[in-house]
């Protein structure tokens, strides 16, 4: 199509000129075009995009025993920072640190059985992750047309969590209480779960360079995890693991392990299922942010070599 248009233009402009003159003009035009394209390619190659440092804020949401239907109706705050090193124009290696607030309650469910169970939790999550990123388009923030790209990332991370709940206005961390009998002499095979877990973050994102130095970006990251205790719910009820207080009243641990008494008669008898231990918990973050480009300039030598 381009050759055809060139031919039409040359025919109109040089219809009455000698053939040799027309051919010489055509050859000059083509050589000039190729030289300009090569110069543009060399100029683009001279600006190396080395990577980025960035910061982002957004929302996080939990999925697990209290939210098995993956409903997104109680988002909480999320934030993060990262450093990305570009290994090539398409592949980068990123290290990131993220914070997320997670929480949910059975009262948000449409399932009447869950609403009767009446459990709830909140937790703060701190994550450190390493991931590989792949740009779908060639990205070079210095040049128009190459200053945006969607990208995908996959990695591995480690994060801490510590679920808590409120009883009569007082905050209680749930892990030390062993709400399913963990650490109790009545259940010697149940050990307290670790407050550290592994995550597998999968990211979909898009970035756009508003200048040579700065980008806007948005990304959605879903995290598969190695724990089923983000919400402190996984196994069965163990009411016999909690001794009453010296005055004979129920302990906070006993009241927090089964809160169905707040919605009716107690359902948490020994051995009755409290959570679903066959499915791990997960969480997702949606963040927007800015990143700052790291790049270098290589001055090409006269013979075209750097």
Beta strands, then each sheet from edge to edge (+ up, - down):
strand 1: 47-63
strand 2: 76-86
strand 3: 91-105
strand 4: 120-135
strand 5: 148-160
strand 6: 164-167
strand 7: 170-173
strand 8: 196-209
strand 9: 214-225
strand 10: 282-297
sheet 1: 1+ 2- 3+ 4- 5+ 8- 9+ 10- 1+
sheet 2: 6+ 7-
end
